[in-house]
Amino acid sequence: MNNKLSFENTEIAFKHSTNTDLSRAYWLFKVINVNFLVKIGPPITNFFMKIGLPIKSIIKATIFKHFCGGETIEECNKTIKNLADGGVGTILDYSIEGEDDESVFDNTRDEIIRTIVRASKDKAIPLTVFKVTGVGRFSLLEKLDENLKLNMDEQIEWQKVQDRVLEICEMAHSEGVPVMIDAEESWIQKTIDHLAINMMRFFNKEQAIIYNTYQMYRHDKLASIITDFTVAEDEGFILGAKIVRGAYMEKERKRAEERSYPSPIQPDKAATDRDYNDALVFCADHVDKIAIVAGTHNEDSCRLLADLLDEKKIAHNNPHVYFSQLLGMSDNLSFNLADGSYNVAKYVPYGPIKAVLPYLFRRAQENTAIAGQMSRELSLIVKEKKRRNS
């Protein structure tokens, strides 16, 4: 047991935050904690933006400022430095989603490559990330997952998607910058998994450059990690695994019910937690051949992984083990882990405000669905405010 590691030290957790930052976070989490406001927020915001009300400046000064680094990579520089001062790395996340235009896909590929180039020049950016739906049409991936025959135009389109993914991964490999491929909805995930494993075959022979993402709220994903590890071991490459609980639960259950197929989601949170922690144990047991990014806001899982490293005499800064949280959340985990010399990196989303809105609304909606998460954030902020005023 790592008795020195504490997630209660708010002085370390909020050292990077000014009093103004703390006050903004306090009121922001107060609002997010009200389900009604979170539900009506997206349609009202979209309506106000359509009719030209100056809501963009309000969003930029509040929810965007808290959860995002800026609208461009350059605007993220202050956040990158702020995190680095506390020993926490940055994962630049160009948060454009839901597009279906080829020129947008090309632009997104180019922007992701820019994040890799930026990371190659700065140790404060140890990891990068992208979504396959950022560089390819969702409905095309859906068709591939269903093993439906593509027409000639679709075959050309699919080749372009593969080419974009390859260009991103080639750049990551040439610059020595790891890139994570985010998980998405289950009905396009099989195609994403195939892409990710193929990229690992090319680029993970000497070090972990490509990571796939495993959503442990799916009941089949612990088995997927074990199967993929066996493949990697047999074929001689390092498995890169970002392990998360997941982000599409309500949508997944609803679709399964509507289409009368068995839900891919775990029966309850306890099963998700069990599989998540079992995945950490499995990966720690094979840390020489599996590189993991533990994406979690769960204190028990963070402590488990920290304890596993000590039990197995794995260095806190082993390059195959990273902890990760989202910007604007769980600073008590990120900065206290970093203070214990563990590798930690926060997702720093960026992009045009209007394009990033879906990400921001999803963050708010997810947060209200996590029992106790907001009250935990608020209690820590209140504790730090009291400490500063004493």
C-alpha positions as CSV (number, residue, x, y, z in Angstrom):
1,M,0.0,0.0,0.0
2,N,1.4,3.4,-1.0
3,N,0.7,5.3,2.2
4,K,2.5,8.5,1.0
5,L,0.0,9.0,-1.8
6,S,-2.9,11.2,-0.8
7,F,-5.7,12.6,-3.0
8,E,-6.9,14.9,-0.2
9,N,-4.0,17.4,-0.5
10,T,-5.8,20.4,-2.0
11,E,-2.7,22.6,-1.8
12,I,-1.0,20.4,-4.3
13,A,-4.2,19.8,-6.3
14,F,-5.0,23.5,-6.9
15,K,-1.5,25.0,-6.7
16,H,-1.8,26.0,-10.4
17,S,-5.3,27.6,-9.8
18,T,-5.7,31.3,-8.9
19,N,-8.5,32.4,-6.5
20,T,-10.4,33.5,-9.6
21,D,-10.0,30.1,-11.2
22,L,-11.3,28.4,-8.1
23,S,-14.4,30.7,-7.9
24,R,-15.2,30.1,-11.5
25,A,-14.8,26.3,-11.0
26,Y,-17.0,26.4,-7.9
27,W,-19.9,28.1,-9.7
28,L,-19.5,26.0,-12.9
29,F,-19.7,22.8,-11.0
30,K,-22.7,24.1,-9.0
31,V,-24.5,24.7,-12.3
32,I,-23.4,21.4,-13.8
33,N,-24.8,19.6,-10.7
34,V,-28.3,20.8,-11.6
35,N,-29.5,18.2,-14.2
36,F,-32.3,20.5,-15.5
37,L,-29.9,23.2,-16.5
38,V,-27.6,20.7,-18.2
39,K,-30.5,19.3,-20.2
40,I,-31.8,22.6,-21.4
41,G,-28.4,24.1,-21.9
42,P,-27.5,22.7,-25.3
43,P,-30.7,23.6,-27.2
44,I,-30.8,27.1,-25.6
45,T,-27.2,27.7,-26.5
46,N,-27.6,26.5,-30.1
47,F,-30.6,28.7,-30.5
48,F,-28.9,31.8,-29.1
49,M,-25.9,31.2,-31.3
50,K,-28.2,30.9,-34.4
51,I,-29.9,34.2,-33.7
52,G,-26.7,36.0,-33.1
53,L,-26.7,36.6,-29.4
54,P,-23.2,37.1,-28.0
55,I,-23.3,33.8,-26.1
56,K,-19.9,32.7,-27.6
57,S,-18.1,35.1,-25.4
58,I,-20.0,33.9,-22.3
59,I,-19.2,30.2,-23.1
60,K,-15.5,31.1,-23.8
61,A,-15.1,32.8,-20.4
62,T,-16.8,30.0,-18.5
63,I,-17.3,26.3,-19.5
64,F,-14.8,26.6,-22.5
65,K,-12.1,28.2,-20.3
66,H,-12.5,25.6,-17.7
67,F,-12.5,22.4,-19.8
68,C,-10.6,23.5,-23.0
69,G,-7.1,24.9,-23.7
70,G,-8.2,27.4,-26.4
71,E,-9.3,27.5,-30.0
72,T,-5.8,26.8,-31.5
73,I,-2.7,25.0,-30.4
74,E,-1.0,28.4,-29.8
75,E,-3.9,29.4,-27.4
76,C,-3.2,26.2,-25.5
77,N,0.4,27.2,-24.6
78,K,-0.6,28.8,-21.3
79,T,-2.5,25.7,-20.2
80,I,0.4,23.4,-21.3
81,K,2.9,25.5,-19.2
82,N,0.5,25.6,-16.2
83,L,0.1,21.9,-16.2
84,A,3.8,21.3,-16.7
85,D,4.6,23.5,-13.7
86,G,2.8,21.0,-11.6
87,G,4.5,18.0,-13.3
88,V,1.4,17.1,-15.4
89,G,1.7,16.5,-19.1
90,T,-0.7,17.7,-21.9
91,I,-2.6,15.6,-24.4
92,L,-3.7,18.0,-27.2
93,D,-7.1,16.8,-28.3
94,Y,-8.5,18.5,-31.4
95,S,-12.2,18.1,-30.6
96,I,-13.9,18.3,-33.9
97,E,-16.6,15.6,-34.4
98,G,-19.7,14.8,-36.3
99,E,-18.5,16.1,-39.7
100,D,-18.9,14.3,-43.0
101,D,-17.1,16.4,-45.6
102,E,-13.8,15.1,-47.2
103,S,-12.1,18.5,-47.0
104,V,-12.9,18.7,-43.3
105,F,-11.4,15.2,-42.8
106,D,-8.2,16.3,-44.6
107,N,-8.0,19.5,-42.5
108,T,-8.5,17.4,-39.3
109,R,-5.8,15.0,-40.3
110,D,-3.5,18.0,-40.9
111,E,-4.3,19.5,-37.5
112,I,-3.7,16.2,-35.7
113,I,-0.3,16.0,-37.5
114,R,0.4,19.5,-36.2
115,T,-0.3,18.3,-32.6
116,I,2.3,15.5,-33.2
117,V,4.9,18.0,-34.5
118,R,4.2,20.3,-31.6
119,A,4.6,17.4,-29.1
120,S,7.9,16.3,-30.7
121,K,9.4,19.6,-29.6
122,D,8.0,19.6,-26.1
123,K,8.4,17.0,-23.3
124,A,5.3,18.6,-21.7
125,I,3.2,16.9,-24.4
126,P,4.0,13.2,-23.9
127,L,1.0,11.8,-25.8
128,T,-1.4,12.7,-28.6
129,V,-4.8,11.5,-29.7
130,F,-7.4,11.4,-32.4
131,K,-10.7,9.9,-33.3
132,V,-11.2,7.9,-36.5
133,T,-14.5,9.7,-37.0
134,G,-12.5,12.9,-37.2
135,V,-11.0,11.6,-40.4
136,G,-13.8,9.5,-41.8
137,R,-17.5,9.3,-42.2
138,F,-19.4,7.6,-39.3
139,S,-21.9,5.9,-41.5
140,L,-19.1,4.4,-43.7
141,L,-17.5,2.9,-40.6
142,E,-20.9,1.6,-39.6
143,K,-21.4,-0.1,-42.9
144,L,-17.9,-1.7,-42.6
145,D,-18.7,-2.9,-39.1
146,E,-21.8,-4.6,-40.4
147,N,-19.8,-6.3,-43.2
148,L,-21.9,-4.7,-45.9
149,K,-20.5,-4.5,-49.4
150,L,-19.1,-1.1,-50.3
151,N,-19.8,0.4,-53.7
152,M,-16.9,1.7,-55.8
153,D,-17.2,5.3,-54.4
154,E,-17.3,4.0,-50.9
155,Q,-14.2,1.8,-51.5
156,I,-12.3,4.9,-52.6
157,E,-13.6,6.8,-49.6
158,W,-12.6,4.0,-47.2
159,Q,-9.1,4.0,-48.8
160,K,-8.8,7.7,-48.1
161,V,-9.7,7.1,-44.4
162,Q,-7.1,4.4,-44.1
163,D,-4.5,6.7,-45.8
164,R,-5.3,9.5,-43.3
165,V,-4.9,7.2,-40.3
166,L,-1.6,5.8,-41.8
167,E,-0.2,9.4,-42.4
168,I,-1.0,10.3,-38.7
169,C,0.6,7.1,-37.4
170,E,3.6,7.5,-39.7
171,M,4.2,11.0,-38.4
172,A,3.8,9.8,-34.8
173,H,6.4,7.0,-35.5
174,S,8.9,9.2,-37.2
175,E,8.7,11.8,-34.5
176,G,8.7,9.3,-31.6
177,V,5.4,10.7,-30.3
178,P,2.8,8.2,-29.0
179,V,-0.7,8.6,-30.5
180,M,-3.9,7.2,-29.0
181,I,-6.9,6.1,-31.1
182,D,-10.0,7.0,-29.2
183,A,-12.8,4.4,-28.7
184,E,-16.2,5.2,-30.1
185,E,-19.7,3.6,-30.4
186,S,-19.8,-0.2,-30.4
187,W,-21.3,-0.3,-33.8
188,I,-18.2,1.2,-35.4
189,Q,-15.6,0.0,-32.9
190,K,-14.7,-3.3,-34.6
191,T,-13.5,-1.4,-37.7
192,I,-11.5,1.0,-35.4
193,D,-10.0,-1.9,-33.5
194,H,-8.8,-3.5,-36.8
195,L,-7.2,-0.3,-37.9
196,A,-5.5,0.2,-34.5
197,I,-4.0,-3.3,-34.3
198,N,-2.8,-3.0,-37.9
199,M,-1.1,0.3,-37.1
200,M,0.6,-1.4,-34.0
201,R,1.9,-4.2,-36.2
202,F,3.7,-1.5,-38.3
203,F,4.9,0.9,-35.7
204,N,5.0,-0.7,-32.2
205,K,7.9,-3.1,-32.8
206,E,10.5,-1.2,-30.8
207,Q,8.4,1.1,-28.7
208,A,4.7,1.9,-28.0
209,I,3.7,4.5,-30.5
210,I,0.1,3.5,-31.3
211,Y,-2.5,2.9,-28.5
212,N,-6.0,1.5,-29.0
213,T,-8.7,2.4,-26.4
214,Y,-10.7,-0.2,-24.4
215,Q,-14.0,0.9,-22.8
216,M,-14.5,-1.3,-19.8
217,Y,-18.2,-0.6,-19.4
218,R,-18.4,-3.1,-22.3
219,H,-18.6,-6.6,-20.9
220,D,-16.3,-8.0,-23.7
221,K,-13.4,-5.6,-23.4
222,L,-11.3,-7.3,-20.7
223,A,-11.3,-10.3,-23.0
224,S,-10.3,-8.0,-25.9
225,I,-7.2,-6.8,-24.1
226,I,-6.1,-10.3,-23.3
227,T,-6.7,-11.5,-26.8
228,D,-4.9,-8.5,-28.3
229,F,-2.0,-9.0,-26.0
230,T,-1.7,-12.6,-27.2
231,V,-1.6,-11.4,-30.8
232,A,1.0,-8.8,-30.0
233,E,3.2,-11.3,-28.1
234,D,2.9,-13.8,-31.0
235,E,3.7,-11.2,-33.7
236,G,6.4,-9.4,-31.8
237,F,4.9,-5.9,-31.2
238,I,4.1,-3.9,-28.0
239,L,0.4,-3.6,-27.2
240,G,-0.6,0.0,-26.5
241,A,-3.8,0.2,-24.4
242,K,-5.6,3.2,-23.1
243,I,-8.1,1.9,-20.6
244,V,-11.2,3.9,-19.8
245,R,-14.6,3.1,-18.3
246,G,-16.5,4.6,-21.3
247,A,-18.5,7.5,-22.7
248,Y,-21.6,6.3,-24.6
249,M,-23.5,4.1,-22.1
250,E,-27.0,5.6,-22.5
251,K,-26.8,5.7,-26.3
252,E,-25.5,2.1,-26.4
253,R,-28.4,0.8,-24.2
254,K,-31.0,2.7,-26.1
255,R,-29.8,1.5,-29.5
256,A,-29.6,-2.1,-28.3
257,E,-33.2,-1.9,-27.0
258,E,-34.5,-0.3,-30.1
259,R,-32.9,-2.9,-32.4
260,S,-33.5,-5.9,-30.1
261,Y,-29.9,-7.1,-29.7
262,P,-28.1,-7.8,-26.5
263,S,-26.6,-4.7,-24.9
264,P,-22.8,-4.6,-25.0
265,I,-22.9,-2.7,-21.7
266,Q,-22.0,-4.3,-18.3
267,P,-25.0,-5.1,-16.1
268,D,-23.9,-2.6,-13.4
269,K,-21.2,-0.2,-12.3
270,A,-19.7,-2.9,-10.0
271,A,-19.0,-5.1,-13.0
272,T,-17.4,-2.2,-14.9
273,D,-15.2,-1.3,-11.9
274,R,-14.2,-5.0,-11.5
275,D,-13.2,-5.4,-15.2
276,Y,-11.4,-2.0,-15.1
277,N,-9.3,-3.0,-12.2
278,D,-8.7,-6.5,-13.5
279,A,-7.4,-4.9,-16.7
280,L,-4.9,-2.8,-14.7
281,V,-3.7,-5.9,-12.9
282,F,-3.3,-7.8,-16.2
283,C,-1.4,-4.9,-17.8
284,A,0.9,-4.4,-14.8
285,D,1.7,-8.1,-14.9
286,H,3.0,-7.7,-18.5
287,V,4.3,-4.1,-18.3
288,D,7.3,-4.9,-20.4
289,K,5.1,-5.8,-23.3
290,I,2.0,-3.6,-22.7
291,A,2.1,0.2,-22.5
292,I,-1.0,1.5,-20.7
293,V,-2.7,4.9,-20.2
294,A,-5.1,4.6,-17.3
295,G,-7.8,7.1,-18.2
296,T,-9.8,7.4,-15.0
297,H,-11.3,9.8,-12.5
298,N,-11.8,6.9,-10.0
299,E,-9.7,7.3,-6.9
300,D,-9.7,3.6,-6.1
301,S,-8.4,2.6,-9.6
302,C,-5.7,5.3,-9.4
303,R,-4.6,4.0,-6.0
304,L,-4.7,0.4,-7.2
305,L,-2.4,1.1,-10.1
306,A,-0.1,3.1,-7.9
307,D,0.1,0.2,-5.4
308,L,0.6,-2.3,-8.2
309,L,3.7,-0.4,-9.4
310,D,5.1,-0.5,-5.9
311,E,4.3,-4.1,-5.3
312,K,5.9,-5.2,-8.6
313,K,8.8,-2.8,-8.1
314,I,8.0,-0.9,-11.3
315,A,9.4,2.6,-11.4
316,H,6.7,5.4,-10.9
317,N,7.9,7.0,-14.1
318,N,8.1,3.8,-16.2
319,P,7.3,5.0,-19.8
320,H,4.8,2.2,-20.2
321,V,2.5,3.5,-17.5
322,Y,0.5,6.8,-17.6
323,F,-2.4,8.1,-15.6
324,S,-4.8,10.4,-17.4
325,Q,-7.7,12.7,-16.5
326,L,-9.6,15.5,-18.3
327,L,-8.6,19.1,-18.1
328,G,-10.8,20.8,-15.5
329,M,-11.6,17.7,-13.5
330,S,-10.0,15.6,-10.8
331,D,-7.0,17.9,-10.2
332,N,-6.7,16.2,-6.8
333,L,-5.8,13.0,-8.7
334,S,-3.6,14.5,-11.5
335,F,-1.4,16.8,-9.4
336,N,-1.0,14.5,-6.4
337,L,0.0,11.6,-8.6
338,A,2.5,13.9,-10.4
339,D,3.8,15.0,-7.0
340,G,4.5,11.3,-6.3
341,S,6.6,11.1,-9.5
342,Y,4.0,9.1,-11.5
343,N,3.5,9.8,-15.2
344,V,0.3,11.9,-15.6
345,A,-1.2,13.7,-18.6
346,K,-4.4,15.6,-18.9
347,Y,-6.6,15.7,-22.0
348,V,-6.6,19.3,-23.2
349,P,-9.4,19.7,-25.9
350,Y,-9.1,22.6,-28.3
351,G,-10.8,23.9,-31.4
352,P,-13.3,26.5,-32.6
353,I,-15.9,27.0,-29.9
354,K,-18.9,26.1,-32.0
355,A,-17.2,22.9,-33.1
356,V,-16.2,22.0,-29.6
357,L,-19.7,22.5,-28.1
358,P,-20.8,18.9,-28.5
359,Y,-17.7,17.8,-26.5
360,L,-18.5,20.4,-23.7
361,F,-22.1,19.4,-23.4
362,R,-21.2,15.7,-23.3
363,R,-18.7,16.5,-20.5
364,A,-21.5,18.3,-18.5
365,Q,-24.0,15.5,-19.1
366,E,-21.6,12.8,-18.2
367,N,-20.6,14.5,-15.1
368,T,-24.2,14.6,-13.8
369,A,-24.4,10.9,-14.5
370,I,-21.5,10.1,-12.2
371,A,-22.9,9.8,-8.7
372,G,-20.9,11.9,-6.3
373,Q,-18.4,13.2,-8.8
374,M,-19.7,16.8,-8.7
375,S,-20.1,16.9,-5.0
376,R,-16.5,15.5,-4.7
377,E,-15.2,18.3,-7.0
378,L,-17.1,20.9,-5.1
379,S,-16.0,19.7,-1.7
380,L,-12.4,19.8,-2.7
381,I,-12.7,23.3,-4.1
382,V,-14.5,24.5,-0.9
383,K,-11.7,22.8,1.2
384,E,-9.0,24.7,-0.7
385,K,-10.8,28.0,-0.6
386,K,-11.1,27.6,3.2
387,R,-7.4,26.7,3.4
388,R,-6.4,29.8,1.5
389,N,-8.6,32.0,3.7
390,S,-7.4,30.6,7.0
